[in-house]
Amino acid sequence: MIDNILDSLIDASYTLPLAEEGRITAALNAVADAIGRESEYLLAANAADLALMQPDNPMYDRLMLTGERLDGIAQDMRKVAALPNPVGKVIDERVRPNGMKLTRVRVPFGVIGVIYEARPNVSFDVFSLCLKSRNACALKGGSDAFNSNKAIVDLIQRELLKAGLNPHVVELLPPGREAASELMRAVGKIDLLIPRGSAGLISSVREQALVPVIETGAGVCHTYFDSDGDLTKGSSIVFNAKTRRVSVCNALDSLVIHADRLNDLPALCRPLADKNVVVEADDESWGVLDGNYPQNLLEHAVPESFGKEFLAYRMSIKTVHSFDEAVSHIRRYTSRHSECIITEDREKAAMFQQCIDAACVYVNVSTAFTDGAQFGLGAEIGISTQKLHARGPMGLEELTTYKWLINGDGQTRS
């Protein structure tokens, strides 16, 4: 069954490079319109999934669709539709001494597989980016979101058919591990595989896959409040990075603070108490927060408090005594996703951005901005934490590779 699905994806992928740009744009806008028109249908399917999950599960917020979130998804899809098509873009062009002309151009990968957990919005994002970049996509969502994903893909395929495009350019694979295993072993059928989800999921795909993989790693995100940090900026940034959406990979997990600014720690953390954020504080920060932060929200840090992606209203605090110690601590525990420094010292800001090895390195900005839409990419298929091919939010250009086109007039090689 899965072989048949993949074969239909391959056949459909051959039709996409020849599709007119206007037809692709119209199809994306038609799906965006259908999201609003059929929101009740989508929300009902999502409600069936939510009913099977406990609300205190960290994945519950990721699984949930709302009218507002659907509106945002539709807006992002329209933004993708309006972006320039990267396919066919000339990257390099040269003429050799023998008159042979070489042109390097962007082309789609072909068939992209995505394995992800309970995030039905990913189905829309992957589809829109893949269609715009002329890739077919195989979606392997988690069983927790199967009803939502089924409704989404059915809606998309109906609109593709109306637009005169092959509806099999997007396919939803069955739930369960067997389909994921077959996708990881589909050599010659899947050109690129992208896992999105927990560290466990990503590690499993990396270790088992026989097809090329781009890792979209878990986000263990730090914010370092430097000795020269501005308290007003710092309080706002820490609050936003931690509490905007705790279940996403760009959420703050660990606040690193210079010992010279420990007296400002209660003010830095005060807004967090309104959201009932549990703080796991090291000994030095505990001594300052004890009596200045709600006792029921204050815990002693343990070694496992650091290097952990919490995905909850919880974070750790580490005290350091120098800029170098802050950098060393972050280097030790980073997942190379998003890291931030809060400082008014431009030299240290520049040094931090040079020294920290991460996809996104911020100065005086919340890590919540690590997002394809926020970066102007329309949407993202994932946030790559590796260094080969793509790094950071992956948009249209990152879903292309290139090939060389060689033109001549009878040249032969001696």
C-alpha positions in Angstrom: 0.0 0.0 0.0 2.7 2.5 1.0 4.7 1.6 -2.1 1.7 2.5 -4.2 1.4 5.8 -2.4 5.0 6.6 -3.0 4.8 5.6 -6.7 1.8 8.0 -7.2 3.9 10.7 -5.5 6.8 10.1 -7.9 4.5 10.2 -10.9 2.8 13.4 -9.7 6.2 15.1 -8.9 7.1 14.9 -12.6 4.1 17.1 -13.5 5.0 20.0 -11.1 8.1 21.5 -12.9 5.9 22.0 -16.0 3.0 23.6 -14.1 2.4 27.3 -14.8 3.2 29.7 -12.0 -0.3 31.2 -12.2 -1.9 27.8 -11.7 0.3 27.0 -8.6 -0.5 30.5 -7.1 -4.2 30.1 -7.8 -4.2 26.6 -6.2 -2.5 27.9 -3.0 -4.9 30.8 -2.7 -7.9 28.4 -3.3 -6.7 26.2 -0.4 -6.3 29.3 1.8 -9.9 30.3 0.9 -11.1 26.8 1.6 -9.5 26.8 5.1 -11.8 29.6 6.1 -14.8 28.3 4.3 -14.5 24.8 5.8 -13.1 25.8 9.2 -16.0 23.9 11.0 -15.1 20.7 9.2 -11.4 21.1 10.2 -12.1 22.0 13.8 -14.5 19.1 14.2 -11.8 16.7 13.0 -9.3 18.3 15.3 -11.8 18.1 18.2 -11.9 14.3 17.7 -8.1 14.1 18.1 -8.1 16.5 21.2 -10.7 14.3 22.9 -8.2 11.5 23.0 -5.4 13.6 24.6 -5.1 14.9 28.1 -5.1 18.7 28.3 -2.1 18.7 30.5 0.0 16.9 27.9 2.6 19.3 26.5 1.6 18.2 23.0 -2.0 19.3 23.5 -1.4 22.9 22.6 0.5 21.9 19.5 -2.3 19.6 18.5 -5.0 22.2 19.0 -6.5 24.1 16.0 -8.6 27.2 16.6 -10.4 29.6 14.3 -7.6 32.1 15.0 -4.9 29.6 14.2 -6.6 28.6 11.0 -6.8 32.2 9.9 -3.1 32.5 10.6 -2.4 29.4 8.5 -4.4 30.7 5.6 -2.6 34.1 5.8 0.8 32.3 5.7 -0.3 30.2 2.7 -1.3 33.4 0.8 2.2 34.8 1.7 3.8 31.7 0.3 1.7 32.0 -2.8 2.9 35.5 -3.4 6.6 34.7 -3.0 8.9 34.4 -6.0 9.3 30.9 -7.3 12.9 29.8 -6.7 12.8 27.0 -9.3 14.7 27.9 -12.5 16.7 30.7 -10.8 20.2 30.9 -12.2 22.8 30.6 -9.5 25.9 30.7 -11.7 26.6 31.0 -15.4 29.9 30.8 -17.3 31.4 30.1 -20.7 34.4 27.9 -20.9 37.3 28.7 -23.3 36.0 26.0 -25.7 32.7 27.8 -26.0 30.8 25.4 -23.8 28.2 27.3 -21.7 27.4 26.1 -18.2 24.4 27.3 -16.2 23.7 26.2 -12.6 19.9 26.5 -11.8 17.7 25.8 -8.9 15.5 22.7 -9.2 13.1 20.9 -6.8 14.3 17.8 -4.9 11.3 15.8 -6.2 9.6 14.0 -3.4 10.0 15.2 0.2 8.9 13.1 3.1 8.1 14.7 6.5 7.7 12.8 9.7 6.1 14.9 12.5 4.2 14.6 15.7 0.9 16.1 16.8 1.1 19.4 14.9 -1.6 19.5 12.1 -0.6 23.0 11.1 2.6 21.4 9.8 0.5 19.6 7.1 -0.5 22.9 5.6 2.9 24.5 5.9 4.7 21.5 4.3 2.1 21.4 1.5 2.3 25.1 0.6 6.1 25.2 0.6 6.4 22.0 -1.4 3.9 23.0 -4.0 5.4 26.4 -4.5 8.9 24.9 -4.8 7.5 22.2 -7.2 8.0 19.3 -4.8 5.6 16.5 -4.1 5.3 15.7 -0.4 4.6 12.5 1.7 3.1 13.5 5.1 3.6 11.1 8.0 2.0 12.8 11.0 1.5 11.3 14.4 -1.4 9.0 15.2 -2.5 11.6 17.7 -3.4 14.0 14.9 -4.6 11.5 12.3 -8.2 12.8 12.1 -7.0 16.4 11.7 -4.4 15.5 9.1 -6.9 13.4 7.1 -9.3 16.3 6.9 -6.6 18.7 5.9 -5.2 16.5 3.1 -8.7 15.7 1.8 -9.4 19.4 1.6 -6.2 20.1 -0.2 -6.6 17.3 -2.7 -10.1 18.5 -3.5 -8.8 22.0 -4.3 -5.9 20.7 -6.3 -8.3 18.7 -8.5 -10.4 21.8 -9.0 -7.3 23.8 -10.0 -6.3 21.2 -12.6 -3.3 19.9 -10.7 -2.6 16.3 -9.9 -4.0 15.8 -6.3 -1.4 13.1 -5.6 1.3 15.7 -5.2 0.5 15.5 -1.5 -0.3 12.2 0.2 -1.0 11.3 3.9 0.6 8.0 5.0 -1.2 5.7 7.4 -0.6 6.2 11.2 1.7 3.9 13.0 5.4 3.0 13.0 5.3 0.7 10.0 4.6 3.6 7.6 7.4 5.7 9.2 9.8 2.8 8.9 9.0 2.3 5.2 9.4 6.0 4.5 12.8 5.9 6.1 13.8 3.0 3.9 12.3 4.3 0.7 15.6 4.6 -1.3 14.9 5.8 -4.8 11.5 7.1 -3.9 12.1 9.7 -1.3 14.6 12.3 -2.2 14.7 14.1 1.2 13.3 13.2 4.6 12.7 15.9 7.3 11.8 14.9 10.8 10.0 17.4 13.0 9.3 16.8 16.6 11.0 15.6 19.8 14.6 14.8 20.2 13.6 11.2 20.4 11.8 11.3 17.1 14.7 13.1 15.4 17.3 10.7 16.8 15.3 7.7 15.7 15.0 9.0 12.1 18.7 10.0 12.0 19.7 6.5 13.1 17.3 4.4 11.0 16.9 6.3 7.8 18.5 5.1 4.6 17.4 8.2 2.6 19.0 11.7 3.0 17.8 13.5 6.1 17.8 17.1 7.3 17.6 17.4 11.0 15.2 19.9 12.5 16.5 19.6 16.0 14.9 20.1 19.4 15.3 23.6 20.7 17.2 23.9 24.0 17.2 27.7 24.0 19.2 30.0 26.3 19.1 33.7 27.1 22.1 35.2 28.7 21.5 38.3 30.8 24.9 40.0 30.7 26.4 42.4 33.3 25.6 45.2 30.9 22.1 44.0 30.1 19.1 46.4 30.2 16.6 45.3 32.8 13.5 46.6 31.0 14.5 44.9 27.8 15.6 41.8 29.6 12.4 41.4 31.6 10.3 41.7 28.4 12.4 39.4 26.3 12.6 36.7 29.0 8.8 36.8 29.6 8.0 36.7 25.9 10.6 33.9 25.0 9.3 31.7 27.9 5.6 32.3 27.9 4.4 33.2 24.4 4.0 29.5 23.5 5.7 27.1 25.8 5.2 24.0 23.5 7.3 25.3 20.6 10.9 24.7 19.9 11.9 28.4 20.1 10.7 28.8 23.6 13.2 29.8 26.3 14.5 26.9 28.5 17.3 28.3 30.5 18.1 31.8 31.7 21.8 32.4 32.2 22.6 35.4 34.4 25.8 37.2 35.3 26.4 37.2 39.1 26.8 41.0 39.1 23.1 41.3 38.1 21.7 38.8 40.7 20.0 41.6 42.6 17.9 42.3 39.4 16.8 38.7 39.1 13.6 39.1 41.1 12.5 41.9 38.8 13.6 39.9 35.8 11.5 37.0 36.8 8.5 38.8 38.4 6.3 38.7 35.2 6.9 34.9 35.0 5.0 34.4 38.2 1.8 35.7 36.6 2.0 32.7 34.2 2.9 30.2 37.0 6.3 29.5 35.5 8.2 27.0 37.7 11.8 28.1 38.1 14.6 25.5 38.7 17.3 27.8 40.2 20.9 27.0 40.9 22.2 27.8 44.4 23.2 31.4 43.8 20.0 32.4 42.1 17.9 30.4 44.6 19.4 32.6 47.4 18.2 35.7 45.7 14.8 34.4 44.6 13.9 32.8 47.9 11.3 35.1 49.4 11.1 37.1 46.2 9.4 34.6 43.9 6.4 32.4 44.8 7.6 29.5 46.9 5.4 27.0 45.2 7.0 27.9 41.9 10.6 27.8 43.1 12.7 24.6 42.9 16.3 23.7 43.4 18.1 23.0 40.1 19.5 19.5 39.5 22.1 18.5 36.8 19.2 17.5 34.6 17.7 21.0 34.7 20.3 22.1 32.1 20.3 21.0 28.5 16.6 20.1 28.7 13.8 21.2 26.4 11.0 21.8 28.9 8.0 22.4 26.5 6.1 23.6 29.6 5.8 26.6 32.0 9.2 25.7 33.5 12.7 26.9 33.0 16.1 26.7 34.7 18.5 29.5 35.9 22.3 29.3 35.8 24.5 31.9 37.5 27.9 32.7 35.8 30.7 35.0 36.8 32.0 36.1 33.4 31.1 36.4 29.8 33.4 33.4 29.0 31.7 31.2 31.6 28.3 32.1 30.0 29.6 31.1 26.6 31.1 27.9 27.9 27.8 26.9 29.6 25.7 27.6 26.5 28.2 25.7 24.3 28.0 22.7 26.6 24.2 22.5 26.6 23.1 24.1 23.4 21.1 22.2 20.8 22.3 24.7 18.2 18.8 26.1 17.6 18.4 29.6 19.0 20.5 31.5 21.6 20.3 35.1 22.9 22.3 37.6 24.8 20.9 40.7 26.5 23.6 43.4 26.7 24.2 47.0 25.9 27.9 46.3 25.2 28.3 46.1 21.4 31.7 44.4 21.6 30.3 41.5 23.8 27.2 41.3 21.6 29.4 40.8 18.5 31.6 38.3 20.3 28.6 36.3 21.4 27.3 36.0 17.9 30.7 34.9 16.7 31.3 32.4 19.5 27.9 30.7 19.8 27.4 27.9 17.3 23.6 27.9 16.6 21.3 28.4 13.7 20.0 31.7 15.1 21.9 33.9 17.5 20.1 36.9 18.9 21.1 40.2 20.5 18.4 41.9 22.6 15.6 40.0 20.8 13.3 37.2 21.9 14.1 33.7 20.6 10.4 33.5 19.8 11.2 35.0 16.4 12.9 31.8 15.1 10.1 31.1 12.7 9.9 31.0 8.9 7.0 33.5 8.7 8.7 35.9 11.0 11.9 35.7 8.9 9.8 36.6 5.8 9.9 33.1 4.3 6.1 32.8 4.3 6.2 29.6 6.3 8.8 27.0 7.2 9.1 23.3 6.7 11.3 23.0 9.7 14.2 24.7 11.5 17.4 22.9 10.6 20.1 22.7 13.3 22.6 21.0 11.1 25.2 22.6 8.9 24.9 20.8 5.6 22.6 22.3 2.9 20.3 24.4 5.1 20.4 26.0 8.6 17.7 27.7 10.5 14.1 28.2 9.2 13.8 26.4 5.9 11.7 28.1 3.3 11.3 27.8 -0.4 14.9 28.2 -1.4 16.0 25.5 1.1 13.6 23.1 -0.6 15.5 23.2 -3.8 18.8 21.8 -5.0 20.5 22.6 -8.3 21.7 21.0 -11.5 24.1 22.1 -14.2 22.8 22.7 -17.7 25.5 22.4 -20.4 25.1 23.8 -23.9 27.5 23.6 -26.8 28.0 23.1 -30.5 29.7 19.8 -31.0 32.5 20.1 -28.4 34.4 16.9 -27.6 37.0 16.2 -24.9 40.5 15.2 -25.9 
